[in-house]
Amino acid sequence: MTIARSKLVDVAVSRWYHCLSRCVRRAFLFSEGEDSNSGDRKGWIERRLKELAEIFAVSVGGFSVMDNHLHLLLRLDCHMAEQWKAEEVVNRWFKLFPPRGTDRKPLPPEKLKALVTERLKDAAWIASTRERLGSLSWFMKCLKEPLSRMVNKAEKCTGAFFEGRFKSIAILDEEA
């Protein structure tokens, strides 16, 4: 039976977590063999990890992209997110999820400014977003979901790229 991630991840127990995510059917979807049309998926993961580490209050201690799975060593820095001003929370979120109009095009500067002002007035949204920017689950979602979408578009298919939920193991001592 699965346990809610919020009950598995506790910063009071450990700030470091080893996360593991397998490709669906354990297929070699990251391999770059001659029959593979995977492009530069490993490089994409590396670039995305750097981008997410700048946005989230989660630090990447190390990672390894194997042919059919991904290992990450992540440190949760929730205290860092608590120190961010409301404007910084909004800017980080909009960097992660750029606001778009109904036509799916980026908002014009005046509408974007109005949206930022609106979000700054919403204390509940700021608190929720601040929590998400310090969350291991949201970090992994923002890493894995865009890759799945990109691969599905490139291969003209649908479905999952990764198999189920990611595994997270608390690192409790130096030996681990």
C-alpha positions in Angstrom: 0.0 0.0 0.0 1.3 3.4 -0.9 2.0 6.1 1.8 1.4 9.7 1.2 4.7 11.5 0.3 3.9 14.1 3.0 4.2 11.3 5.6 7.4 9.9 4.0 9.3 13.2 3.7 10.1 14.9 6.9 12.7 17.7 7.1 13.0 17.2 10.9 14.2 13.6 10.2 16.5 14.3 7.2 17.0 17.1 4.7 18.7 14.8 2.2 16.7 12.3 0.0 17.7 9.8 -2.6 15.1 9.8 -5.3 14.7 7.1 -7.9 12.4 7.1 -11.0 12.2 4.3 -13.5 11.2 4.5 -17.2 8.0 2.8 -18.0 8.3 -0.9 -18.6 12.0 -0.4 -17.6 12.6 0.4 -21.2 15.9 2.0 -22.2 14.3 5.3 -22.9 17.4 7.3 -22.0 19.9 5.2 -24.0 21.4 6.8 -27.1 22.0 3.7 -29.2 21.9 3.7 -33.0 18.2 2.5 -33.1 17.2 5.1 -30.5 15.5 8.4 -31.3 15.9 9.6 -27.8 17.9 12.7 -28.8 19.6 14.3 -25.9 17.3 13.3 -23.0 20.2 12.9 -20.6 21.4 16.4 -21.4 17.8 17.7 -21.1 17.6 16.2 -17.6 20.9 17.9 -16.6 19.7 21.3 -17.9 16.3 21.0 -16.3 17.9 20.0 -12.9 20.0 23.2 -13.0 17.0 25.3 -13.9 14.8 23.8 -11.2 17.5 24.1 -8.5 17.5 27.9 -9.2 13.8 28.1 -8.8 13.0 25.7 -5.9 14.2 25.6 -2.4 15.7 22.2 -3.2 19.4 21.6 -3.9 20.8 18.9 -6.2 23.6 17.1 -4.4 24.2 14.7 -7.3 22.4 12.8 -10.0 22.9 9.9 -12.4 20.9 9.3 -15.5 21.0 5.6 -16.4 19.6 4.1 -19.6 16.3 3.2 -17.9 16.1 5.1 -14.7 17.2 8.2 -12.9 18.9 8.7 -9.5 18.9 12.1 -7.6 20.4 13.2 -4.4 18.3 16.2 -3.2 18.5 18.4 -0.2 15.3 20.2 1.0 16.0 23.8 2.0 12.5 24.8 3.3 14.0 27.4 5.6 15.3 29.2 2.5 11.8 29.4 1.0 10.4 30.8 4.2 12.8 33.8 3.9 11.7 34.7 0.3 9.6 37.8 0.0 6.2 37.5 -1.6 7.4 39.1 -4.8 10.2 36.6 -5.1 7.7 33.7 -4.6 5.6 35.0 -7.4 8.5 35.6 -9.7 9.9 32.1 -9.1 6.5 30.5 -9.8 6.0 32.5 -13.0 9.5 31.5 -14.1 8.4 27.9 -13.6 4.9 28.3 -15.1 4.8 31.4 -17.3 1.3 32.9 -17.3 -0.5 32.7 -20.6 -3.6 34.1 -22.1 -6.6 32.2 -23.4 -4.8 32.0 -26.8 -1.9 30.2 -25.0 0.5 33.1 -25.9 2.5 34.9 -23.2 0.7 37.7 -21.4 1.5 41.2 -22.5 3.5 43.2 -20.0 0.6 45.2 -18.6 -1.5 42.1 -18.0 1.4 40.3 -16.5 2.0 43.2 -14.1 -1.7 43.2 -13.1 -1.5 39.4 -12.5 1.6 39.8 -10.3 -0.1 42.6 -8.3 -3.2 40.3 -7.9 -1.1 37.4 -6.7 0.8 39.6 -4.2 -2.4 40.5 -2.5 -3.5 36.8 -2.1 -1.7 35.6 1.1 -3.2 32.1 0.8 -1.8 31.7 -2.7 1.6 33.0 -1.6 1.7 30.5 1.3 0.6 27.6 -0.9 3.1 28.5 -3.6 5.9 28.9 -1.1 5.2 25.5 0.2 5.2 24.0 -3.3 8.5 25.6 -4.1 10.0 23.8 -1.1 8.4 20.4 -1.9 10.2 17.3 -3.1 7.0 16.1 -4.9 6.6 19.4 -6.8 10.3 19.4 -7.7 10.0 15.8 -9.2 6.7 16.7 -10.9 8.3 19.7 -12.6 11.3 17.5 -13.6 9.4 14.5 -15.0 6.2 15.9 -16.5 7.8 18.2 -19.2 10.1 15.3 -20.3 7.1 13.1 -20.7 5.3 15.7 -22.8 8.3 16.4 -24.9 8.9 12.7 -25.7 5.3 12.1 -26.4 5.3 15.0 -28.9 8.5 13.9 -30.5 7.5 10.3 -30.9 3.9 11.1 -31.7 2.5 8.9 -29.0 0.7 9.2 -25.6 1.2 7.7 -22.2 3.7 7.8 -19.4 7.4 8.1 -19.7 8.1 7.2 -16.1 6.8 4.2 -14.2 4.5 5.1 -11.3 5.6 7.3 -8.4 9.2 8.2 -7.7 10.8 6.5 -4.7 12.3 8.7 -2.0 14.7 7.3 0.6 15.8 9.5 3.5 19.6 9.8 3.9 20.1 9.5 7.6 23.8 9.4 8.0 27.1 10.1 6.2 27.5 6.4 5.3 24.3 6.4 3.3 
